[in-house]
């Protein structure tokens, strides 16, 4: 999985008065932590009780990851996680119960925190209806 990354880069020269200057550059690279998809689109005509959708979380570094605080703000909707490869690959399973409907004036999200040796980062994955795309 690659994504566009934008960073500033400082260049040092021997030009008097312009010893340092900064340029912005972008590149496509692999994220340290990959979360896919970035948003879940649910096609309501295929939605039924017991329907599931999956979000994949992977580490592309030597650092081991741990997921905490997994939850959703959706009603009649559950989230759980399954560890596929300890410290490297986790799947989030979104489970739709009988009577689930998308709220008219609100958005549904999956929330979680990834902990690594470097620290913690919070993630939010929107869950949207194909009628709101």
Protein Blocks (a to p, Z undefined) as FASTA:
>chain_A
ZZddddddddddfbehilbccdddddddddfbdcddfbdcddfklgcehiacddddddfb
fbdcddehiacfbehiacddddfbghkaccddddddehiacdfkbccddddddddfkbcc
ddddddddfklZZ
